[in-house]
Structure formats: C-alpha cells, structure tokens
C-alpha cells in the first residue's frame, strides 16, 4: 500500500512539474515575443465632455512597451478657443518623439522636453512668438521648432560646450515663417515649407544650408502660375533622403477637401518630379526605406463622394505603398489585410512597418476614433495595442 502511494505521489509530482514547465516556457516565450516590440510613444486626445465650451480638449502623451507597460509622460487641456483651434488643425505638428525625449507645446508659447526614463520635465523654454511646428531627427535628437517668426534647433550640448551646466541649447537658425521642417542626417540641410504672405497660407519649398547660411527656393508656392488669390500650394510633410539626394513633399492646392500627392526634388540635378496622378490621396507623412524609395499610405475611404479617382489603385482603402523616385513606379504592399485601413506607416529599427488603423488627420476636424496600432513584420500583421481615444501623434522609439 505504501509503495502504491509513493508511485502515485511521484506521478502527481511529475505531472505538476511538467505542467509548471509548460506554463513557464509559454510565459518566457510570450515575454521575449513582446519584448521584441519597439516602444511606442503616442499622444491621444479626448473631446471636452462639456459641449457648451469651445475649448478644453484633453491631450495625453504616453509611452508603451511590448510588455504593456503604459507610462503617462504629460497631460494637458486646451485653455482657450484659439489654442484649441490650432490643436484641431494638424495636431501632430506640436509633438516630436526623439530617442530619449519627447518635445511638445501645450500653449503654443513654450517648448517642453520630457525624459522617457524618468518621466520628468528636463527643459522648458518660453518663446516670444507662437509655435507652429515641432519635428525631430530621432538619431541625433535634434529638435526643429518653427514659429511664426523664425526657425530654431533645440539640441543636447556635449560636456565641453556645456560650461554653464545647461544640457540643452536653443539656437535660432533662420528668420521667417516655416512649416514642416526636416533636417538631413548630416545636420547640414533643413527642408521646409515657407509662408511669405500674411494674407494667404501659400507655401513654397525651401532648402536651408546651415553651413553656408543660405536659403534656396526649390518649389514655388504657385499652382500653374495662377495668382495666389485664386490658388496656391499647401505642404503637409517633408523628408530628405540619407544621402541628401532626394527631397520628398506631400502637397496639394488650396482646394477643399485637399487632393494630396507627392512631389520630389533631386538635389544633385535640380530636377523636380510631380507624381500627382499615381500618388493622389496620399496620407502624409511617409519615410524613406532606401535612398531612392519612399513609403507612404495611399487611399481615403471618406473621399468616395469627391470626384473620379480611377487613376489610383483601390482609392478608397488606405494601404502602404512604395514609390520608386527614379522610375516613378508605385508598388502596393499587399501584406495588409483588405479589411484594415493602414495609416501613418513608420519603419522601425526591427525592420518592421508600424501603422495605425484610423485616420488621425481627417478633413472632418472633430471626428475622433479609438485607434489600433499594428506591426507588419515578415509578412505577418500583428495587433499590438488598442488605444482608447484618437491618436494625433505617435512614433516608434528604437531600443
């Protein structure tokens, strides 16, 4: 009888240890699978519950990782109608995600930096003019701040330069009203839109050479040489290739709703290429996947009532596409299921494409969706995070 009990106990212990090992293996596998996901920084927005107020929209900046740790970095509400109006018009322009810090403004007068690791504010600078746009070179962590009067670079000082123990320096590099600034990898060039008129929002594309302190107009603010009172150019995003050969912009005329498409400038030859027919219904921004290829999202479900888009493949579904700037050929990334509208693609250091499934920049300004974040890797689409509230800014934070 004792021998039988011992055998039964051994079997029970063996089964228990086996079950524990299986659970442990599954846990470790899930842990490392999730830790393979890059961190995601995002800003979500909630409408004011008090419908009688024309302001009070709430914004939260958060950082989430593959283990679902979701850290609050900052939180604020719009405090008057003018600020709220600006945060309704392309709100992504007020947030920029670097490698270690996020930069943002909450009142259009101050630039603030938050450290990801500590969650604490490390820099705050009040300006004498309204902030119009914030962007960043993530690798070098150089933040571009465009205001209604000038263009600035906010960057970290090294120890030799930092004699006064101020870790960051804000340098004024150009005078004027600029839009959508991007900086080259070698920190020599800035490409951006420039608004020269106080009467209309016409934007030309300019190249600022920080080495020679010169500025050159690349694309005119005029559309078909029409007077600016009739039509003019708008710019929604800019990008410059790693080898400083190509500049790509998403642009449209001043018509409403905007028909956004891509244009490219070859900085070596000076050639300007317009891709209005094949890249229409572009959802900016995009990114370079190589020196000569540019990825963006194309297609808009909400545009079915606005004209003929027969020159565009599957025009009313947003999907990632790749434009070859040399040949002008467009390639659709077919790995995203057709029941998902993929917006705002971002290329991570893990060689994956991240995207969201709701339009963060609808031409219906007060439309706010709950948002999912996906990753496309090895031809497989994974749902990473489900975010309550509409996303107005997000980026992949590389490890």
GUMI-678193 format. One record per residue: residue in one letter; x, y, z of N, C-alpha, C in turn. Coordinates in steps of 0.05 Angstrom, whole numbers, plus 5000, padded with zeros to 4 digits. Each point is the difference from the previous one (the first is absolute). Layout:
  rest  n_xx  n_yy  n_zz  ca_xx  ca_yy  ca_zz  c_xx  c_yy  c_zz
     A     X     Y     Z      X      Y      Z     X     Y     Z
...
END
This chain:
  rest  n_xx  n_yy  n_zz  ca_xx  ca_yy  ca_zz  c_xx  c_yy  c_zz
     X  5017  4976  5000   4983   5024   5000  5017  5025  5000
     X  5022  5000  5017   5018   5023   5001  5014  5004  4973
     X  5008  4977  4988   5014   5001   4974  4982  5013  4980
     X  4974  4992  5000   4980   5011   4981  4997  5031  5004
     X  4999  5008  5025   4997   5029   5006  5025  5016  4990
     X  5023  4988  5003   5025   5013   4991  5000  5004  4970
     X  4991  4978  4985   4999   5002   4971  4979  5021  4992
     X  4977  5001  5013   4980   5020   4994  5010  5028  5005
     X  5014  5003  5022   5011   5027   5007  5021  5009  4979
     X  5017  4981  4992   5020   5006   4979  4987  5009  4974
     X  4979  4985  4993   4985   5007   4975  4988  5028  5002
     X  4988  5005  5024   4988   5026   5004  5020  5022  4999
     X  5023  4996  5013   5021   5021   4999  5011  5004  4972
     X  5003  4977  4985   5011   5002   4973  4980  5016  4982
     X  4974  4994  5004   4980   5015   4984  4999  5029  5007
     X  5003  5006  5026   5001   5027   5008  5024  5016  4990
     X  5023  4987  5001   5024   5013   4990  4999  5004  4970
     X  4988  4980  4986   4998   5002   4971  4982  5024  4993
     X  4977  5002  5014   4981   5022   4995  5013  5027  5006
     X  5015  5001  5023   5014   5025   5007  5021  5007  4978
     X  5014  4980  4990   5020   5006   4980  4987  5011  4974
     X  4977  4988  4993   4986   5009   4976  4991  5029  5003
     X  4989  5006  5023   4990   5028   5006  5024  5019  5000
     X  5022  4991  5012   5024   5017   5001  5011  5006  4973
     X  5001  4979  4983   5011   5003   4973  4982  5019  4984
     X  4973  4997  5003   4982   5018   4985  5002  5029  5010
     X  5005  5003  5026   5003   5027   5011  5026  5013  4989
     X  5022  4984  5001   5025   5011   4990  4999  5006  4971
     X  4986  4982  4985   4997   5005   4971  4984  5025  4995
     X  4978  5004  5014   4983   5024   4997  5016  5025  5008
     X  5016  4997  5022   5015   5023   5009  5020  5010  4979
     X  5015  4981  4989   5020   5008   4980  4987  5008  4974
     X  4977  4988  4993   4985   5008   4976  4991  5029  5003
     X  4989  5007  5023   4991   5027   5004  5023  5020  5003
     X  5023  4991  5013   5022   5018   5003  5014  5006  4973
     X  4993  4984  4980   5011   5005   4973  4988  5025  4987
     X  4977  5009  5012   4986   5023   4989  5013  5026  5009
     X  5004  5018  4981   5012   5026   5007  4980  5015  5018
     X  5011  5020  5015   4982   5017   5016  4985  5019  4981
     X  4976  5006  5007   4984   5019   4985  4993  5024  5017
     X  5007  5023  4990   4991   5025   5013  4975  5010  4985
     X  4980  5009  5014   4976   5009   4987  4986  5022  5016
     X  4985  5016  4986   4983   5021   5013  4971  4994  4993
     X  4984  4997  5020   4971   4995   4994  4984  5024  5009
     X  4977  5003  4988   4984   5024   5005  4971  4991  5007
     X  4988  5015  5018   4972   4996   5007  4985  5026  4997
     X  4977  4999  4989   4984   5024   4997  4990  5009  5027
     X  4995  5026  5003   4990   5012   5024  4971  4990  5004
     X  4994  4989  5024   4974   4989   5006  4979  5023  5002
     X  5009  5024  5007   4982   5022   5001  4996  5012  4973
     X  4978  4994  4987   4995   5009   4973  4996  5030  4997
     X  4996  5014  5022   4996   5029   4999  5026  5015  4998
     X  5023  4986  5006   5026   5013   4998  5013  4995  4973
     X  5013  5020  4989   5013   4997   4974  5030  4993  5004
     X  5008  4993  5024   5027   4992   5005  4999  4980  5023
     X  5023  4991  5009   5001   4981   5022  5006  4972  4990
     X  5008  4997  4974   5008   4974   4990  5024  4990  5016
     X  5000  4974  5006   5021   4989   5017  5020  4983  4984
     X  5026  5004  5005   5021   4985   4987  5017  4986  5020
     X  5007  4975  4994   5018   4984   5017  5023  4989  4983
     X  5024  5004  5009   5024   4988   4987  5008  4976  5016
     X  5003  4977  4987   5005   4975   5014  5022  4984  4986
     X  5012  4982  5014   5021   4982   4989  4992  4971  5008
     X  4997  4983  4980   4992   4972   5006  5021  4982  4987
     X  5006  4977  5015   5019   4981   4989  4986  4973  4995
     X  5016  4981  4991   4989   4974   4992  4988  4985  5023
     X  5007  5006  5025   4988   4987   5023  4976  5014  5011
     X  4989  5019  4984   4976   5015   5006  5003  5020  5023
     X  5025  5006  5007   5005   5021   5019  4994  5027  4987
     X  4980  5014  5009   4991   5025   4987  5004  5023  5019
     X  5020  5017  4995   5008   5021   5018  4990  5027  4990
     X  4988  5015  5018   4991   5027   4994  5024  5019  5002
     X  5005  5015  4978   5022   5019   5000  4991  5029  5004
     X  4977  5007  4989   4989   5026   5004  4970  5000  4994
     X  4987  5021  5011   4971   5002   4996  4992  5029  5003
     X  4982  5010  4982   4991   5027   5001  4974  5004  4985
     X  4987  5022  5006   4975   5008   4986  5004  5026  4986
     X  4987  5004  4977   5001   5026   4987  4985  5020  5017
     X  5011  5024  5002   4990   5020   5019  4984  5023  4988
     X  5000  5002  4973   4983   5020   4988  4994  4991  4971
     X  4982  5014  4987   4990   4992   4973  5022  5001  4979
     X  5018  5020  5002   5022   5003   4980  5019  4976  5002
     X  5008  4993  5024   5018   4977   5003  4986  4974  4991
     X  4974  4997  5007   4985   4976   4992  4998  4998  4970
     X  4996  5023  4987   4998   5000   4971  5026  4990  4987
     X  5023  5009  5010   5025   4992   4990  5005  4970  5004
     X  4992  4990  5023   5004   4972   5006  4980  4982  4984
     X  4981  5012  4988   4982   4985   4982  5011  4998  4972
     X  5016  5020  4991   5011   5002   4974  5028  4986  5000
     X  5001  4976  4990   5025   4984   4998  5014  5000  5028
     X  4988  4988  5020   5012   5001   5027  5026  4985  5002
     X  5007  4982  4981   5025   4985   5002  5024  5019  4999
     X  4996  5025  4989   5023   5018   4997  5010  5011  5027
     X  4985  4995  5022   5008   5011   5026  5014  4980  5017
     X  5007  4976  4989   5012   4979   5016  5022  4986  4983
     X  5023  4995  5012   5022   4987   4986  5014  4980  5019
     X  5004  4975  4991   5010   4979   5016  5029  4994  4993
     X  5019  5007  5018   5028   4994   4996  5008  4973  5010
     X  5025  4996  5003   5011   4974   5010  4996  4998  5030
     X  5003  5022  5015   4999   4999   5029  4980  5020  5011
     X  4990  5019  4983   4983   5021   5009  4977  5004  4981
     X  4977  5010  5010   4979   5009   4984  4998  5031  5003
     X  4997  5014  4978   4996   5029   5001  4972  5007  4993
     X  4988  5019  5014   4973   5008   4994  4995  5029  5010
     X  4978  5011  4991   4990   5025   5011  4971  4996  5008
     X  4992  5014  5021   4972   4997   5009  4985  5027  4999
     X  5015  5021  4996   4986   5026   4999  5010  5017  4976
     X  5016  4988  4982   5010   5012   4975  5021  5021  5006
     X  5009  5003  5025   5020   5020   5007  5025  4987  5012
     X  4998  4976  5011   5022   4987   5013  5007  4974  4986
     X  5026  4993  5000   5009   4974   4991  5010  4985  5024
     X  4990  4975  5003   5005   4984   5024  5012  4973  4991
     X  5020  4990  5015   5012   4974   4996  4994  4982  5024
     X  4992  4975  4995   4995   4981   5021  5019  4976  4996
     X  5014  4991  5021   5018   4977   4999  4983  4974  5002
     X  5004  4982  4981   4985   4974   5000  5005  4984  5025
     X  5026  4999  5008   5007   4982   5021  4989  5009  5027
     X  5003  5026  5006   4990   5010   5026  4972  5010  4999
     X  4990  5007  4976   4973   5012   4998  4999  5028  5009
     X  5024  5013  5004   5001   5027   5011  5007  5020  4978
     X  4991  5024  5005   5006   5023   4982  5030  5007  5004
     X  5015  5002  4977   5028   5007   5002  5006  5027  4986
     X  4981  5011  4986   5004   5025   4986  4974  5014  4995
     X  5000  5026  5004   4976   5017   4994  5010  5027  4992
     X  4991  5009  4977   5009   5027   4990  4975  5015  4989
     X  4996  5023  5011   4978   5017   4989  5011  5017  4977
     X  4984  5002  4979   5008   5016   4976  4983  5024  4998
     X  5009  5020  4985   4985   5024   4997  4981  4999  4976
     X  5000  4978  4986   4982   4996   4977  4986  4973  5001
     X  4979  4997  4985   4984   4976   5001  5014  4977  4986
     X  5000  4976  5013   5011   4976   4989  4981  4989  4978
     X  5012  4994  4976   4984   4990   4978  5005  4971  4994
     X  5024  4990  5006   5007   4973   4992  5024  4990  5016
     X  5000  4975  5008   5023   4987   5014  5006  4974  4985
     X  5025  4996  4993   5009   4975   4988  5027  4992  5012
     X  5009  4975  4993   5025   4991   5012  5015  4981  4981
     X  5026  5001  5002   5017   4978   4989  5005  4981  5024
     X  4987  4977  4998   5000   4982   5023  5028  4990  5008
     X  5017  4994  4981   5026   4988   5007  5018  5021  5014
     X  5001  5024  4989   5017   5021   5013  4985  5015  5021
     X  4974  4996  5001   4982   5014   5020  5004  5030  4998
     X  4997  5010  4975   5000   5029   4995  4971  5008  4993
     X  4988  5016  5017   4972   5008   4997  4999  5026  4984
     X  4983  5001  4980   4995   5024   4985  4974  5013  5010
     X  5002  5026  5006   4976   5015   5009  4996  5023  4981
     X  4977  4999  4986   4993   5022   4982  4979  5017  5014
     X  5004  5026  5000   4981   5018   5012  4989  5019  4978
     X  4984  5018  5008   4989   5019   4980  5020  5021  4991
     X  5024  4999  5013   5021   5020   4992  5027  4988  4993
     X  5006  4975  5009   5027   4990   4996  5000  4970  5002
     X  5024  4989  4994   5005   4971   5002  5022  4995  5020
     X  4996  4981  5018   5020   4994   5021  5008  4971  4999
     X  5024  4994  5011   5009   4973   5005  5005  4997  5030
     X  4987  4981  5012   5004   4993   5028  5016  4974  5002
     X  5023  5001  5012   5017   4976   5001  5015  4999  5026
     X  5009  4975  5006   5016   4995   5024  5028  5009  4996
     X  5011  5013  5021   5028   5010   4999  5019  4978  5011
     X  5023  4997  4987   5019   4982   5012  5014  5014  5024
     X  5016  4985  5015   5011   5010   5025  5019  5024  4996
     X  5015  5000  4978   5018   5022   4995  4985  5026  4995
     X  4978  4997  4985   4984   5025   4994  4984  5008  5024
     X  4994  4981  5018   4981   5005   5021  5014  5012  5025
     X  5013  5023  4997   5014   5012   5022  4981  5011  5021
     X  4977  5009  4992   4981   5011   5019  4981  4980  5011
     X  5005  4975  4994   4984   4977   5011  4971  5000  4990
     X  4995  5013  4977   4974   4997   4988  5001  4978  4979
     X  4986  4978  5004   5003   4977   4981  4990  5005  4972
     X  4982  5019  4996   4988   5004   4974  5004  5029  4992
     X  5003  5004  4973   5003   5027   4989  4980  5003  4978
     X  4986  5023  4999   4981   5007   4979  5013  5021  4983
     X  5005  4993  4975   5015   5018   4981  4981  5009  4978
     X  4999  5027  4996   4984   5012   4979  5016  4999  4974
     X  4990  4985  4979   5016   4996   4976  4990  5014  4975
     X  4975  5008  5000   4989   5014   4976  4976  5017  5008
     X  4997  5022  4985   4978   5019   5005  4978  4994  4980
     X  4975  5001  5009   4977   4996   4982  4980  4981  5012
     X  4978  4995  4986   4979   4982   5009  5003  4974  4984
     X  5007  4978  5014   5005   4975   4987  4981  4978  5009
     X  4999  4979  4985   4980   4979   5004  5012  4973  4993
     X  4994  4979  5015   5009   4972   4994  5030  4998  4997
     X  5016  5010  5018   5029   4999   4996  5011  4971  5004
     X  5019  4992  4984   5015   4975   5004  5030  5006  4996
     X  5016  4986  5015   5029   5005   5000  5014  4975  4988
     X  5021  5005  4985   5015   4977   4988  5016  4986  5021
     X  5008  4975  4994   5015   4983   5019  5027  5012  5008
     X  5012  5016  4982   5026   5012   5007  4996  5028  5013
     X  4975  5007  5005   4993   5025   5014  5008  5025  4984
     X  5004  4997  4974   5008   5023   4984  4975  5015  4988
     X  4981  4985  4991   4977   5012   4985  4974  4997  5016
     X  4983  5020  4997   4973   4999   5009  4982  5005  4976
     X  4980  4983  4996   4980   5005   4979  4974  5005  5014
     X  4985  5020  4990   4975   5007   5013  4983  5017  4981
     X  4975  5003  5007   4983   5019   4987  5005  5028  5012
     X  4996  5020  4983   5003   5028   5009  4976  5015  4992
     X  4988  5015  5019   4977   5017   4995  5009  5029  5000
     X  4998  5013  4976   5011   5027   4997  4978  5021  5002
     X  4975  4992  4995   4978   5020   5000  4985  4999  5026
     X  4991  5023  5009   4984   5002   5024  4970  4996  4994
     X  4993  5000  4974   4972   4999   4992  4991  4972  4994
     X  5017  4982  4990   4993   4973   4993  5021  4981  5011
     X  4993  4974  5002   5019   4981   5011  5016  4986  4978
     X  5006  5014  4978   5015   4988   4978  5028  4992  5010
     X  5009  4976  4992   5025   4989   5009  5018  4993  4977
     X  5024  5011  5000   5021   4991   4982  5017  4980  5015
     X  5015  4983  4985   5019   4982   5012  5028  5012  4999
     X  5014  5002  5022   5026   5012   5001  5020  4981  5012
     X  5026  5003  4993   5022   4986   5011  5018  5019  5014
     X  5005  4996  5026   5017   5017   5015  5027  4985  5005
     X  5021  5012  4991   5027   4989   5004  5012  5013  5025
     X  5002  4984  5021   5010   5011   5025  5030  5005  5000
     X  5015  4987  4981   5029   5004   4998  5006  5027  4987
     X  4986  5006  4978   5005   5025   4986  4981  5022  5008
     X  4981  4993  5017   4980   5020   5009  4984  5012  4977
     X  4991  4983  4981   4985   5009   4977  4973  4985  4999
     X  4982  5012  4984   4974   4988   4997  4993  5000  4970
     X  4989  4978  4990   4994   4997   4972  4972  4990  4996
     X  4984  5013  4982   4973   4990   4995  5001  4977  4980
     X  4988  4978  5007   5000   4976   4983  4974  4997  4984
     X  4977  5006  5012   4974   4998   4987  4984  5025  5007
     X  4987  5011  4980   4985   5025   5004  4974  4995  5016
     X  4991  5021  5012   4975   4999   5014  4976  5002  4981
     X  5005  5006  4975   4979   5003   4980  4992  4974  4988
     X  4975  4997  4993   4989   4977   4985  4994  5009  4972
     X  5014  4988  4980   4996   5007   4972  5001  5030  4995
     X  5017  5014  5015   5005   5029   4996  4974  5017  5004
     X  4981  4988  5014   4976   5016   5007  5006  5020  5022
     X  4985  5022  5000   5004   5020   5022  4994  4986  5027
     X  5013  5009  5021   4996   4988   5026  4972  5004  5011
     X  4987  5020  4989   4972   5005   5009  4981  4978  4989
     X  5009  4986  4979   4983   4979   4988  5007  4972  5010
     X  5026  4994  5002   5009   4974   5009  5029  5002  5009
     X  5008  4981  5017   5028   5000   5010  5006  4973  5012
     X  5026  4996  5005   5009   4974   5009  4999  4998  5031
     X  4992  4976  5009   5002   4992   5028  5020  4977  5002
     X  5014  4998  5022   5019   4979   5005  4993  4986  5026
     X  4998  4973  5000   4992   4985   5023  5022  4984  5013
     X  5022  4995  4986   5023   4986   5011  5024  5003  4983
     X  5023  4998  5011   5026   5001   4985  5018  4977  5010
     X  5018  4991  4983   5020   4980   5007  5024  5003  4982
     X  5023  4993  5010   5025   5001   4985  5014  4973  5003
     X  5010  4989  4978   5013   4974   5000  5026  5001  5015
     X  5010  4976  5008   5024   4999   5016  5025  5010  4985
     X  5000  4998  4974   5023   5009   4984  4997  5028  4990
     X  4979  5014  5009   4994   5028   4992  4995  5003  4970
     X  4991  4979  4987   4994   5001   4972  4972  5009  4994
     X  4980  4989  5015   4972   5006   4994  4986  5014  5024
     X  4983  5019  4993   4981   5012   5018  4972  4992  4991
     X  4984  4990  5017   4972   4992   4993  4981  5017  5018
     X  4979  5010  4987   4979   5014   5015  4973  4989  4992
     X  4981  5001  5019   4972   4995   4994  4987  5028  4998
     X  4985  5004  4979   4991   5027   4994  4972  4999  4987
     X  4987  5023  4999   4974   5003   4986  4996  5029  4993
     X  4979  5005  4985   4991   5027   4995  4984  5009  5025
     X  4989  5024  4999   4984   5010   5022  4971  4991  4999
     X  4993  4984  4980   4972   4991   4998  4993  4982  5024
     X  4974  4999  5006   4990   4984   5022  4978  4981  4991
     X  5001  4974  5007   5022   4988   5016  5025  4997  4984
     X  5023  5000  5013   5026   4999   4986  5005  4974  4986
     X  5011  5001  4976   5009   4977   4985  5030  5000  5003
     X  5010  4983  5018   5028   5000   5008  5015  4980  4983
     X  5023  5008  4990   5017   4982   4984  5030  5006  5006
     X  5018  4985  4988   5028   5004   5005  5014  5015  4977
     X  5020  5016  5008   5019   5011   4982  5028  4995  5011
     X  5020  4998  4982   5027   4994   5008  5020  5019  4986
     X  5021  5008  5013   5021   5016   4989  5026  4985  5002
     X  5014  4996  4978   5027   4988   5000  5020  5023  5005
     X  5011  5000  5023   5018   5022   5008  5026  4999  4984
     X  5007  4978  4989   5025   4998   4984  4997  5013  4972
     X  4976  4994  4988   4996   5010   4972  4982  5025  5000
     X  4984  5004  5021   4981   5022   5000  4973  4993  4988
     X  4997  4975  4991   4975   4991   4987  4977  4998  5020
     X  4977  5011  4992   4976   4998   5016  4981  4981  4987
     X  4990  4980  5015   4982   4980   4989  4974  5001  5015
     X  4978  5002  4985   4973   5000   5012  4986  4973  4994
     X  4989  4988  5021   4988   4974   4998  4970  5002  5008
     X  4986  5021  4989   4973   5005   5009  4981  4978  4992
     X  5004  4987  4976   4981   4980   4991  5002  4974  5016
     X  5024  4991  5005   5002   4973   5012  5002  5001  5031
     X  5006  5024  5011   5002   5001   5030  4978  5016  5013
     X  4979  5007  4985   4978   5015   5011  4987  4985  5023
     X  4985  5014  5018   4989   4990   5024  5022  4990  5019
     X  5022  5014  4999   5023   4994   5019  4992  5008  5028
     X  5005  4982  5019   4997   5007   5028  5027  5004  5013
     X  5008  5025  5003   5026   5006   5011  5000  4995  5030
     X  5024  4996  5012   5026   5000   4988  5009  4972  4991
     X  5023  4999  4986   5012   4975   4993  5029  4999  5008
     X  5016  4982  4987   5028   4998   5007  5016  4987  4978
     X  5026  5004  4999   5017   4987   4981  5007  4972  5011
     X  4996  4979  4983   5009   4973   5007  5027  4995  4988
     X  5009  5016  4981   5027   5000   4989  5004  5028  4988
     X  5023  5004  4989   5006   5027   4989  4982  5008  4977
     X  4989  4981  4986   4984   5006   4976  4971  4990  5002
     X  4992  4989  5023   4973   4990   5002  4986  5012  5025
     X  4975  5008  4996   4985   5014   5021  4974  4986  5005
     X  4994  4994  5026   4976   4986   5007  4980  5020  5013
     X  4975  4997  4993   4979   5016   5012  4974  4984  4999
     X  4979  5011  5011   4973   4988   4999  4984  5014  4979
     X  4985  4985  4984   4984   5012   4979  4971  4988  5001
     X  4981  5018  4995   4972   4992   5000  4985  5012  5023
     X  4974  5007  4995   4984   5013   5020  4971  4992  4997
     X  4989  4984  5019   4972   4992   4999  4981  5023  4999
     X  5006  5023  5012   4982   5023   5002  4998  5016  4974
     X  5016  4993  4980   5000   5015   4975  4983  4989  4978
     X  4983  4980  5006   4984   4988   4980  4981  5019  4986
     X  4993  5021  5014   4980   5019   4989  5013  5023  4984
     X  5027  5000  4999   5014   5024   4989  5015  4994  4974
     X  4986  4993  4979   5013   4999   4974  5009  4973  4991
     X  5014  5000  4977   5010   4976   4987  5029  4995  5008
     X  5005  4977  5012   5027   4992   5008  5009  4974  4986
     X  4992  4997  4975   5005   4976   4986  5029  4995  4993
     X  5017  5021  5002   5029   4997   4995  5014  4987  5024
     X  4986  4997  5022   5012   4990   5025  4989  4971  5005
     X  5017  4982  5006   4992   4972   5005  4987  4999  5028
     X  4976  4989  5001   4986   4996   5025  4999  5026  5016
     X  4988  5021  4989   5004   5027   5011  4987  5004  5027
     X  4979  4984  5007   4985   5006   5025  5008  4981  5023
     X  5023  4987  4997   5012   4985   5022  5028  5010  5005
     X  5006  5008  5024   5027   5009   5006  5019  4977  5004
     X  5022  5000  4986   5019   4978   5001  5029  5010  4996
     X  5020  4986  5010   5028   5009   4995  5008  4996  4971
     X  5014  5019  4988   5010   4998   4973  5028  5011  5000
     X  5016  4991  4980   5028   5009   4997  5003  5013  4973
     X  5011  5024  5000   5006   5014   4975  5030  4999  4994
     X  5006  4991  4976   5028   5000   4990  5004  5028  4987
     X  5017  5016  5012   5003   5028   4991  5015  5001  4973
     X  5015  4980  4993   5015   5000   4975  4982  4992  4977
     X  4984  4979  5003   4983   4990   4978  4972  5011  5001
     X  4991  5010  5023   4972   5010   5002  4980  4978  5004
     X  5009  4975  5005   4982   4978   5003  4991  4998  5029
     X  4974  4991  5003   4988   4998   5026  4994  4970  5006
     X  5008  4991  5024   4997   4973   5008  4982  4999  5025
     X  4979  4984  4999   4982   4997   5023  5011  4978  5019
     X  5001  5005  5026   5008   4980   5019  4975  4983  5006
     X  4999  4976  4989   4976   4984   5001  4996  4983  5025
     X  5018  5003  5020   4999   4983   5023  4979  5009  5021
     X  4989  5024  4997   4980   5010   5019  4972  4990  4991
     X  4985  4987  5018   4973   4990   4992  4983  5023  4990
     X  4982  4994  4981   4984   5021   4988  4978  5012  5018
     X  4995  4987  5023   4980   5011   5018  5013  5019  5020
     X  5026  5006  4997   5014   5020   5017  5008  5023  4983
     X  4994  5024  5009   5010   5025   4987  5025  5008  5015
     X  5023  4998  4986   5026   5005   5012  5008  5029  4995
     X  5003  5015  5022   5009   5028   4998  5026  5004  5015
     X  5015  5021  4992   5023   5009   5014  5021  4979  5004
     X  5011  4988  4979   5021   4979   5003  5026  5011  5011
     X  5013  4985  5017   5026   5008   5012  5018  4975  4999
     X  5025  5004  4992   5019   4978   4998  5017  4998  5025
     X  4999  4977  5014   5015   4997   5025  5027  4988  4995
     X  5017  5002  5020   5027   4988   4998  4999  4970  4999
     X  4977  4988  5007   4997   4971   4999  4991  4991  4972
     X  5003  5019  4980   4993   4995   4972  4971  4992  4997
     X  4983  5011  5017   4971   4996   4998  4987  5027  4993
     X  4976  4998  4989   4984   5024   4993  4978  5001  5021
     X  4998  5023  5014   4979   5005   5019  4980  5018  4987
     X  4974  4997  5007   4980   5018   4989  4975  4999  5018
     X  4983  5020  4997   4975   5002   5015  4977  4996  4980
     X  4976  4994  5011   4978   4993   4983  4977  5021  5000
     X  5006  5024  5009   4981   5021   4998  5013  5025  4990
     X  4985  5017  4986   5011   5024   4988  5003  5021  5021
     X  5025  5006  5008   5006   5020   5020  4996  5028  4989
     X  4997  5003  4974   4999   5027   4988  4976  5002  4981
     X  4977  4993  5010   4976   5002   4984  4994  5029  4993
     X  4988  5005  4977   4992   5027   4994  4974  5008  5014
     X  4989  4981  5016   4979   5007   5019  5014  5003  5027
     X  5006  5025  5008   5020   5004   5021  4992  4989  5028
     X  4975  4998  5006   4992   4991   5027  4994  4971  5002
     X  5006  4985  4979   4994   4971   5000  5023  4986  5014
     X  4995  4987  5022   5020   4986   5016  4993  4971  5002
     X  5020  4982  4993   4996   4972   5001  5016  4987  5022
     X  4992  4977  5011   5018   4983   5014  5019  4988  4979
     X  5024  4994  5008   5021   4994   4980  5015  4974  5008
     X  5006  4983  4980   5017   4977   5003  5027  5005  4987
     X  5021  4989  5013   5027   5001   4989  5008  4972  4992
     X  5010  4998  4975   5008   4974   4989  5029  5000  4993
     X  5011  4975  4997   5027   4997   4989  4999  4979  4977
     X  5013  5007  4978   5003   4982   4978  5029  4991  4999
     X  5005  4974  5005   5027   4989   5001  5000  4972  4989
     X  5018  4995  4982   5002   4973   4987  4973  4992  4987
     X  4988  5020  4987   4974   4996   4986  4977  4993  5018
     X  5003  5005  5026   4979   4994   5020  4992  5025  5014
     X  4973  5005  5001   4990   5024   5014  4991  4992  5028
     X  5011  5015  5020   4993   4995   5028  4986  5025  5012
     X  4979  4996  5014   4987   5021   5015  5015  5003  5026
     X  5013  5023  5004   5017   5005   5024  4985  5012  5023
     X  4987  5023  4994   4987   5015   5022  4973  5011  4990
     X  4981  5000  5018   4974   5013   4995  4999  5024  5018
     X  4998  5024  4988   5002   5025   5015  4972  5012  5002
     X  4992  5007  5024   4975   5014   5004  5004  5030  4995
     X  4985  5010  4981   5004   5028   4992  5015  5002  4974
     X  4997  5022  4985   5013   5003   4975  5029  5007  5003
     X  5017  4988  4983   5029   5006   5000  5005  5024  4981
     X  5013  5020  5010   5007   5023   4984  5030  5002  4995
     X  5015  4983  5014   5029   4999   4995  5009  4973  5011
     X  5019  4987  4985   5013   4976   5010  5026  4995  4986
     X  5017  4984  5012   5026   4994   4987  5011  4975  5013
     X  5018  4987  4986   5014   4977   5010  5026  5009  5013
     X  5004  4992  5025   5023   5008   5015  5020  4976  4999
     X  5022  5003  4986   5018   4978   4996  5016  4994  5026
     X  5007  4974  5002   5014   4991   5024  5030  5009  4999
END
